Amino acid sequence: MRETNQSRAAAFVKAKLGPAIARDTAALLRCVAMRQLKLGTLTAHVTGGTDREGGGTGPVVVLLHGYGAPGTDLVPLWRELAVPHEVRFVFPEAPLELGFGGRAWWPIDMARLQDRFSKAAAQRLIAEVPPGIDAARGALLELLEALERDFGALPEQTLLGGFSQGAMLATDTVLRTTRPFGGLALLSGTLICHDEWRPLMGARKGLPVLQSHGRADPVLPFEVAEQLRAELVAAGLPVEFIAFNGGHGIPGGVLEALTRSIKRLTPEPA
């Protein structure tokens, strides 16, 4: 059978990101203390808060899944994070549906990505401004505005983060807007849009960043993640960098660091 971009991606996601959540499991997740609703143009899964369905006035954590994952891919994380009950979680689904059941924030040429570890390929990755990233950012900003308007989500108490492609979009959104944020979480992301991102970093001086990456990541080079960290730090952003002995994933130590980042959004009792 002829190999296509979709067949490459299906194998890539299964091997590197783990199996997709089964449909019956996804349905169960929606039924247990969770709402699925439209925020702007994006479907999102909302949970946590005082009613476990996003209610209350607590901080908000918005986490964006990676390329090829189902929209529910990161939803189980909220049960793994030991944070105060008032913290609310929002898991948006990327707008593009892929042929094998996953979703994407913008298209990726998987054949090209598989050749990303040569020096020349890494430089192309860093320089690339992906077609479709502007539309993805616009949809995400609509979601954030809807959260502020309809859920009372204070921007300065909102942590934006993501995994892999979702981390790239989170970075792009934070750097290209003046909207306040309480923090940025980059889980196995990478540096792209370099010539456009770098001049914008200084405007976010002081913004807390959590960044994690596996030393043996077979998807996005560890060295490029280190370059992203170095440039953020040079621009004045405090970065907690979690390097782990593993691949493209979110191990327990990263969840502990994410828990700390989220707790910093919660005001201390008087």
Secondary structure, 3 states (H helix, E strand, C coil): CCCCHHHHHHHHHHHHCCCCCCHHHHHHHHHCCCEEEEECCEEEEEEEECCCEEECCCCEEEEECCCCCCCCCCHHHHHCCCCCCCCEEEEECCCEECCCCCEECCCCCHHHHCCCCCHHHHHHHHHCCCCCHHHHHHHHHHHHHHHHHHHCCCHHHEEEEEECHHHHHHHHHHHHCCCCCCEEEEECCCCCCHHHHHHHHHHHCCCCEEEEEECCCCCCCHHHHHHHHHHHHHCCCCEEEEEECCCCCCCHHHHHHHHHHHHCCCCCCC
